[in-house]
């Protein structure tokens, strides 16, 4: 079965004039919280088994199996367990989670309650981006409703013996806190510096206790999986990337916004969903937030799933499916400079390759944009990106990787445009091509190959 009707967006109107926040009574009238009541009668292992069988992969960027992540939480409780909801949606080009929180907050709250039951959590923390003032207020109101109706609190969930507290925790506007261990540090009131792993959060997470961390969209899928079953979920998408997916379309498209379809649609289909190109032909698309890299003009047939974007598209992955579409008039050198400038500003400074490398990259790209590019500049950029994103163990988190993949894919796919701004660069440097996640040196610039 292909994608035929809205799933995650079923309660959100396509008509902006009719779009509104779905509060508790309306949510329940459309079947809300029925699956939570069902989950309360199930064992934790049975819930995890259903989610694992569905093949649900995390919608926050990494695409890790949600059921497998839950299974890592120790079965034997020696203290409290926690659930941290990553609503720190700070990746440029990504705004799908805000859409869900603004218009269907109880969908996430039901997912939280089911996930917490499956992992024996005592408290859930919704870590929301500091700039999401409206969303935070909506969540606070929805959470108050859920407490009043018996979803959360010490009275027991819907009168059962299971008790769960839930809190909204507002961040302070740091991109790095979207990294799960940086989020945990900030949640504990510390500076948002990512942690070394191991230990992993499933063993020693928030306050040193077992913690599961899930994205908003991931949790929103859970009630539907329990309601309709793993086979229904796997009937959409691809074998390795099943289910529905939200695509945040922005940039040079006629109708920017959040759209729902199955995983595995092509890049061209995603652009068509948003009304087609605006202002010119397609030149490139940042496929999942800027940390994933860019898909080139000849890659409109790439499938937007967790595998094809990486192995055939030459990007880090699908990421959040926040698509920034660029037309033929876009200056790709300036586009990369904007990406790197963001990373240089948002680096937490803990790791030398990231702290120094992103700053050097920005200075080099500033010089190229200002018309003072040198023959060795592209060679230096490619050397820096290899140091930051290829050599394992040089940094604690993935911010340096994101900087490297953006740099690598932009220069690789638009090499002539960069070389034109660096005298003698065409003769002085050799572009780098990605194939199945590995680096291969090519001598002239190649096109999309598998």
N, C-alpha and C positions, 0 to 999 in steps of 0.2 A: 504494500500500500504506500503510495506516495503521499506527500503532504497535501491535504485537501481542505483543512479548516484551521483557524487559529487555535493554538493550545495555550501557550504562555500569555498570549494577548487576548484570550477569549472574552475577558471582562472589560477590555479597554476598547472604546469605540474608535473606528477609523476616522470618524468625523470630529475634527478638533472642537467644533462648537458644542458637541454632545459629550465630550470626554470629561470625566470627573473621577474623583477618588472614590473607590468602592470601599465603603465602611462596613462594619461587622454584619449588620442585619442583611444588607444586600449580598454580602459575600456568602453568608449562610444560606440565603434563599437560592443561590446558584450552585449549591452543593458544597460550599466551603466547610471545612473542619470535619466533614464526614470521614475522610481518610485518617484523620488524627484519632477519631473515636475508634476506628477499626484497628489502628496501630497499637492503641493502648491494650487491646486484647491479644496482641501478638507478642512473641518473644523477640528479644533484640536480635538474635541470630536469624530469625525468619525475615525480619525487615532488611537486614544487611544482605541476605541471600537474594531477595527480590531485586534490590538496587544493583547488586553485582551482576545478576543475570541480565539486567536491562542494558548493560554496557555503558551506562551514563558516565561521561568523562567531564571533568571540571570545566566550567564555562568561564573561569577567571583568567585563563591564559595558557596554563601548562598542559591542560587536557589529561590530567591523571585520573585514573579510575576512582570514582567517588566511593563505591562500595568497598574497594580494596583499602582506601584510606581509612574508612570507618573500621575495617577489620583489624587495623593496626593498634587500635585502642585496647589496652589490657582488659581481659574478661574479668579478672579478679580485681575488685576495687579495694585499694588500700588508702583511699582518700578521695577528695572530690575530683570529678572530671569536668572539663569545660568545653563549650562550643564557641568558637570565635567566627563571626560572620564578616567576611571581607567585603565591606561596602565602601572601601576607600578607593573609589573609582577615579584615579588620577592619571591614567594613561591617556595621553593626547589622542583624540579621535574616538574615545569611548564614552558612551552615555546611556547604554542600554539598562544598566542597573538602576539608574536614577528614574528612568521611565517606569520600571516596575514598582519602585518604592513610592513614587508620586501617585500612581493610579491604582495599584493593586497590592497595598502593603500587607494585607492579611494572607495573601498567597505565600509570601516569604515567611511570615510568622508561623503558618501551619507547617511549612517545610522545616523550619527551625525546630518546632516541637517534635516532629517525627524523627528528625536526625538526632536530636538530643535523647529521645527515648531509645533509639537504636544503639547509642554509644554511652548510655548510662550517665548522662551529664547532669550536673547539679545547677549549673548556671550557664546562660548564653549571653554573649556580648556582641552587639551589633556595632562594629567599628566603622563609622560613616565618615566620609570625606568632610573636612572642616568647612569647605565652601558650600556644601549642600544644606544651606539654612532651611529652605522650604521642605526638603525631603526629611530632615531631622524632625521638624515640627509635625509633619504628617505621621512619621513613625511613632513619635511620642503619643500622639492621639490614638493611633491604632493599637498601640501597646496598652494604653490605659483601658481601651475597650476590651482587649483580650484578657486583661486582669479581672475586669469587672464581670466578664462572662465565664470565668473559671478556667481559662486556658493556662494561665500562669499563676504562680503564687503558692503559698504554703497550705492552702486548703486542699491541694491535690488536683491534678489536671482532670477537669470534668468529673470531679468527685472520686477519682481513682486514687490509688496509693502513690502515684508518681508525682513528685513535686519538682517544679522547675522555675527558677527566677530568670528574668530576661531584662537586659539593660541596653539603652542606646548610649554609646560612647562616641563623642565627637572628636575627630582628629584635629590637628592644628595646621593642616595645609601642606604637609610634606609628602612628596611623591614616594619617597623611600618606604613609607609606612604601608604601602600597598604590598610590599614583600612580606610574606607571612611572619617571619621572625622579627622583622622590624615593627610590624603591627603589634606583636606580643609585647615587645619592649615598651612601646608607647602606651599600650593598654595598662601596663604595670606602673605607669607614671615616669618612665625613664626616657632618655633620649632615644629616638627611633633609629637605632643602629642594628642592622641585621646581625643574627647570631651565627657562630660557627656550628656546623652540624657534622656528626652527631654530638649530643643527643637530638633526636628529632622531636617535633612538637607532640607526636602521638605518645611519647614516653615522658618528656619533660617540656611542657609548653607553658601556658599561662601560669604564673606563680609556681613554676616547677612541677605542675601536675599534668597528667595526660590531657591533651587538647586536640580536638579536630577543628580544622579550618576549612570553611567552604565559602564559595562565592554566592552572591544573591541569586543569580540566574540558575545556578546548580540546585539550590534549595527549592526554587520555584518549580522545578521539574518533579520533585519527590511526590507530592500528592497525586499528580497525574499518573506516575508510574504505579503507585499502589492501586489506584482506581482502575486502570485499564490493562495493567500487566506488562511484563518485560517484552513479550512478543509484539504487542502493539507498538511499544517504544522503538523496538528494533526494526519495525516495518518501515520506518523513515530513516533517511540518511544513508550512510554506507556501512558495510560490515564492521569496519574498524572505528567508525565515527557515527553511531546511531543517534536518532532523535531529532527533535526540532531545535532551531537555533535562532537567536535574535541577531540581526545585522544592523549595526549603526551606520547609516549612510550619510556622509557629509562631503564637502568639497564641491567639485564641478558636476553636480547632478541637479536635475530639475526639481526633484522633490526630496530634499534631505529629511531624514527622520529615522525612526526605528521600525524595522520590518521583520516579519517572522517567516521562515521557510525551513526546510529540512537541511541538515548538513549535507554537503556534497554538491550543492548547486554550483554552477560555474561563476566566475567573476563577471562575465557578460550578463548572466541572469540577474545577479545582484544589482548591477547598474540599471538594468531594465526595470527592476522592482521600484527603483527610485526615480523613474521617469526618463531614464536615458541621460546621455551626456549633455552638458550645458556649455556653450561657448566654444566648442571645437571638438576634435577627435580625441580619443583616449590616448594618454601618454604614459600614465602609470597610476598605480593604486597602492597606497600603504594599506596592508591587508588585515591588520589586527591590532591597531595601535602602533606607534612609530617604532617600538622596540623590535617588531617582527621583520622589518625591512620592507622593500617595495617590489611589487610585481610590475614587470615591464609592459610595453605596448603590444608585444606579441604573445602575451600570456593570458588573454581573455578566456581561454578554454580551461584554465586551471580550476580544479574542483576545490571549493572552499570547505575542506575538512582538515583533520589534524595531520594527515599524511601527505596529500598531494601538494599542498602549499609548500611543504618543507622539501620533499624529495624531487618534485618536478618544477616547483616554482622557485626554488633556491632561496627561500626565506627561512627564518627561525621557526615559524609555525603559523597556525591560524590566529593564535592569541585570543583576543576578545571579540574578533570579527568586527572591530571598529574600522570601517573602510573609509579612508580619505582618498577620494577620487580626484585625479589631476588631468587637465586637458592639455592639448598640444602647445599652449602658450605658457605653460609653467616653466619657470627657470629652476631646473633640478639642482643646480649648485646652491642656489638660495634656499631651496627646500631642505637639502641636507644640512646646510648651516643652521637653519632654524631647529632641526631635530637635535643636533649636537649642542647647540646653545642651551637647549632645555636640559639635556643630561649634565652638562657642565655645571649648571645652576643647581640641579637637584641631587647631585652626588653628595652622599653623607660625609665623604672625606675619610672614611675609615680605612680604605684600601688604596695603596699608592698607585697601582696601575689605573684605577678608575679616577681617582682624584686628580692625578697629574695628566693622565692620558686624555681625558675628556677636555681638560683645559687647553692642552696643546692642540688637539683637533680643532677646537673652536677658533684659536688664534690663526691656525693655518687657513681655515675656511674663510675667516674674516678677511684675510689677506687676498685670497683668491677672488672673493666677491668684490673687493675694492679695486680689482684690476691690477694687482701686484703679484699674481701667481708666479711661482718659480718652477723650473724644470723638475726639481726634486720634491715638490710639495705632494704630488699624488703618491710617489713612492713612500714618503714619510707617513702619509695617512694610512696606506695599506700596511705598513710595518706596525704602526700603532694599533690598528684594529686587530692584527694577529696577536699582539701582546695582550690586548685586553679581552679578546673574545675566543681565542683558540687554545691558548696554553691553559691546561686545567689547573685549578687550585690557586690561581693568582689573586682571585677576589672571593669574597664571602657570598655575595648575592649576584643576581643577574643584571644589575644595571650596566655594568661594563659590557656584558654580552649584548645588551640592547643597543648600546652605542656602536659597538663593532658591527653588528648585523645591519644596522641602518647605513653605516658608512660603506660597508662591503657591497651591499646590493645596489646602492645608488651609483657608486663609482663603476661597478661591474657592468650595470645595465645601461648606463648613460656615459660611458667612458669618453666618447668623442666630445661631448658637451663639457666635461670637466677639463679634458686635455686642451680644448680650444682656449681656455682661460689660463693655461700654464704653458708658456713658451717652451718649445722643444720637448714637451712632456710625452708626445706620441712616440718619439724615438727613445726617450730616456727610461720609460717604465713599461712594465708588462701587466696587463689587467689580470685579475684573478676570477676564476669561474667556480661556481658551486655545483657540485653534482652529488646527490644523495648525502648532503650534509658534510661532504669533505671538500678540501681545497684542491683544485687542480689548476696548474698554470697553463694558460692558452696563449697563443701568439696571434691571431688577431682576436678582436672581441667576438665572442660566440653569441648565438641566439639561444632561445629556449630549447634545451636538450634534456633528455631524461637521464 
